[in-house]
Amino acid sequence: MSKGPRILDYIGLGLLILIMSSWEVMLSKGQEWDWYNDPFWRVQTLFILFVLGLVYLNFREMRIPNRWSTSGPGRANFAACCIIMFCA
């Protein structure tokens, strides 16, 4: 087995799955669970998981080496595109 760079970032993929799952469940069940007055803290927990996962994913993905991109403006452009698409 090769010791070269991994093709797939499994931790990043897991974080992305956690983020999108918590976001989807929070938006789907929020009204049923009474949004932020939920006595069982389900919605609040999902929101906290979403925010912490998003922050950690962004922190991680901006710092791990990527063999397909170059340093400099290429990474900054990609980051700006990701932020714009997230806001849209």
N, C-alpha and C positions, 0 to 999 in steps of 0.2 A: 504494500500500500504506500502511496506517495505521501511524503511529508510536506508537500507544497501547500499553497493557500487553498482553503476550502472554497468550493464553488457556491455553496449555499450557506448563508448565515442562519443557522438554526435558532440561535437565541433571539436574533432580530425577528425572525418569522414567528416564533412563539410569542414575543411581545406584541407583534402586530395582530396576531389572532386574539390575544387577551384584550387589547384595546378595542378592536372592532366588535368583539362579542359583548363586552361590557357596555359599549355605546349602544349597540342594537337592542339589548335586553332592557337597558335603562329607558330608551325612547319608547319601546314597545309596551312595557309594563308600568311606566311611570304614572300614568293617569289612574290605572287600576290600583296601584299601591299608594296613591295619594302623594305623589312627588316627594317633597321634602318634609312632610309631616308623617312619614312612614314610621310607625312605632318599632318595627323590627330592623330598621336601618338598612334595608335592602337597596333602595335607590341611592342612598348616601354612600354605601360601600361600593356600589358599581361606579359612581361618579369619582370616588377617590381612586379606585383601581384604574379608571380611564385616564385621569390626570397624571398620576404617578407613572403609569406605563408609557404615556405619551412623552413625558419629560425624559424618562430613562431611555426610551427608544431613540429619541432625537439626540441625546447626549452620546449614546453608544454608536449610532450610525455615523455621526460626524467625526468620530475619533478612530474607528477601526480602518485599517488599510483596505483599499479596494483596488484590485488589480486591473479593473477596466477603466477607471477614471484617472485623470491626471490631477496633480495638485494645482492650486491656484484658481483661476476664474471658473473653470469647469465645475468644480464642487460648489462654488458660491451660486452659480446659475442654477444648478440642480436643486440646491436648498431653497432658493427663491421660488422656483417653480413648484416645489412641494408645498410651500407655505401658501402660495396663491391658490393652488388646487384644493388644499384643505379648507381655506376660507370660502371658496366658491361652493 
